[in-house]
Each structure stands twice: as structure tokens, then as C-alpha cells.
Amino acid sequence: MKKLINDPADVVPEALRGVAAAHPELRVDHQRKIIYRGDAPAQGKVGLISGGGSGHEPLHGGFVGTGMLDAACVGEVFTSPVPDQMLEATRGVDSGAGVLHIVKNYTGDVLNFEMAAELAAAETGIDVVSVVTDDDVAVQDSLYTAGRRGVGVAVLLEKIAGAAAEEGRSLSEVAEVARRVNAHGRSMGMALTSCAVPAAGKPTFDLPETEMEVGIGIHGEPGRQRLPLASARQVAEYLLDSILVDLDFAGGDGVIAFVNGMGGTPLLELYVMYHEVVTILEKAGVRVARSLVGPYITSLEMAGCSVTLLKVDDELLRLWDAPVRTPALRWGL
């Protein structure tokens, strides 16, 4: 295992010190491992928080800022944050308009956010609504979930719901937008290699050079099937066949097409994949209204990619286009 680290036990706190140094516009609570907007709580708006295990950067800390999240709770590598973190973040972003918890459907995340929401209601009276993302079409249940996993749609949801909150919408209105994004988004991923958790010091799973895993999760969970290594065109077909059969994306105002890198795949290859994705969508009668290409929800150094499609309307497109300023996404400001 070759990694640019010091001690595996210090990876997360040392990375957070790097975040604080690189992004002085953010505020980092090093003791509780929470990344805040510098102006949190932003007065007059719903607060948005999310979080999860480290190793998926830039998710979620890289999406804290104007137009997206107000705070992100940081867990250890591939490990959920704890309820005390989520409760503190909820307090830290509430300005009286309530707080939205955005939760990926992994058992630890769901249970801990539920507990934090209950504590917030009981101890502080803060109005909290949770939206759970479950967009992965690969498997119904996995090592970490009951039901479908929450994967790529989390990035799109945080941007769109963040824009709705920035407009001053109520908590129920922001939550409705978030639920609509989740309902209209579908994802599927694949891996060419495993990743190595620093504390383990070895690959999470064995994947021969001549094979690929299709339908993996973002923690290296086994996929739907292991297949012989294939071309980018064939990989795009594998992923999109499952996505397009799960939801009708034709018609309407088109889709946001998101090709995501898992951490170890260069942009050169992701753009090859995006070209194949668009070609397949054109043949299927699906219009691409917006695109996003890059490593936005990763799995350490895993090589591979995921594809997310979000069916949009005029309102969702307008919210997607709204200004955003975070370490990982920024436009219009």
C-alpha cells in the first residue's frame, strides 16, 4: 500500500487541518470533525447538513458553501459520523427556519441521523426533516444497506436543494425539492480495481486484472456481477441498460448526465465514458440538458466510474444553474 499519509490513525484529522488551511472561507470544528460555511448559521434560510465516512472526497465537505450545504459531518474512513456530531451541526446551522438532513441510504448513516434528529427535537426544539437518497439500481440490499444504496444523486440533490434554500424557501418546500430529485435520479457504478483503507493496509477485495466488478457501492461492496474487462462503450451499455429500464427518462426537459470518477480514474477516461453515455442516450431518445463529469463522490483510489441520470424540469434546471461557491463546485458567483 502506497499512500501520502503519516500515521493511518491520523488521516482524517490531518486532512481536516488541510481543508481549513486551503479554504479559509470555511470554518472547521476540529474537535467534533464538522465543516461549516464561514457565515453559518446563514440568517433567514433553511440549514442543510449532510455527512458520511471519509474517503469519498469531495463528498460531503467539498460541497459546503453558498448554494449547497451549510455543514458536513466527517466520519472516519468509510464509517458514519456519530449522532453527537450531527446534533452539533444541526445546532450550528439553525437560524430559526429549520434544518434539512440529507442522508445517503447506508444503515449507519440512517440510524445516526435519525437519532440526531430526535435529539434535536427533544433538546432544542429545532424543526428537522430528513431526506434519504436511494438512487442505486444495482442491488436491492447490500452489506451496508436495507434497500437501495444512496450514491451519485447525493451530489445533484445537495446542489439543487441548496439553491432552493438559498432562495429563502421554507423547510417543507426545500424537502419537497430534495425528495423530487431523489425520486427522479438513478445511478449505477463499476470498478476496475479495489481500494485500500489506510487502517487495513490492503485492498478491500480481490479483482483480477482481466475482470471488472459491475454494480459496486462506494465502499467497495460487491457488485451485481463480475465480468470480463470490457471497452468503455460496453461498460456504458451495462450501466445505462439498468438505469434506463428502471425509469423513463425520455421526453420532458431532459436529464442531467453525471459521469463520476471513483477516485483512481483520470478525466481523460471519464470523458471517453461521457461520450459513450451521450451517444447511447441520444439513440434512446433522452435529451441531455446539463452535464457533470469528474471525481465528485469517490472511493479512495478505486479505479472505475458511476453514471447518474436525473430527470429534470424547468424548475430543477433553474436551481441547478443557480450560483454556487464551494471548494468542489462553483459557478455564477
Summary of the structure (lengths in Angstrom):
residues: 333
radius of gyration: 18.8
end to end distance: 40.5
largest distance: 55.6
contacts: 1243
relative contact order: 0.14
helix: 34%
strand: 26%
